[in-house]
Amino acid sequence: MKVPPKVLFWLSFFATLAQGITAGTIHLTGLIPMEAIPTVTAYMGFCVFVWMSFQTALNGYAGPGTGPLAKPTTVAEANQILEQAKGAGK
């Protein structure tokens, strides 16, 4: 399973924003109604928890090397990686 780095970047970026809202670093006063702030903060905290759990599992599964969740590359995949590396060096 290969996940594009841009996807991981943007998901992590939004998780960081949500974490800032949850921690109180980003103040919501004046942005949303006062009575909605506890609800939004709680949902952002839940989203951060889910994303960090998912990201931990994803890193183990989609890493470039072998590990407990990543199967070893095949000979064909290894040859393709070598060809890409040779092309990038030009």
Secondary structure, DSSP 8 states (H G I E B T S, - for coil): ----HHHHHHHHHHHHHHHHHHHTSS--BTTB-GGGHHHHHHHHHHHHHHHHHHHHHHHHHH-SS--SSS----HHHHHHHHHHHHHHT-
